[in-house]
Amino acid sequence: ICIFCHERITSSNDSLEHIIPNCIGGKLKSKGLVCKKCYSELGQTLDKEFCDSLHFMASISGIEKERG
């Protein structure tokens, strides 16, 4: 069950979610937490705002990101 919308997660709507956002060096991931719809919506809104606000700190701290 998706932790946000409570939709049943299946193999066709499952997503691979970073537990700690990649933008601050998170490498631990989990499946079965968030459906693709919520993953996409949250990535474009909440995660983006969070990462944008911490980008400077991550850069000066030398945090390596998985996707560059």
Secondary structure, DSSP 8 states (H G I E B T S, - for coil): --TTT-----TTTEEEEESS-GGGT---EEEEEEEHHHHHHHHHTHHHHHHHHHHHHHHHHT---TT-
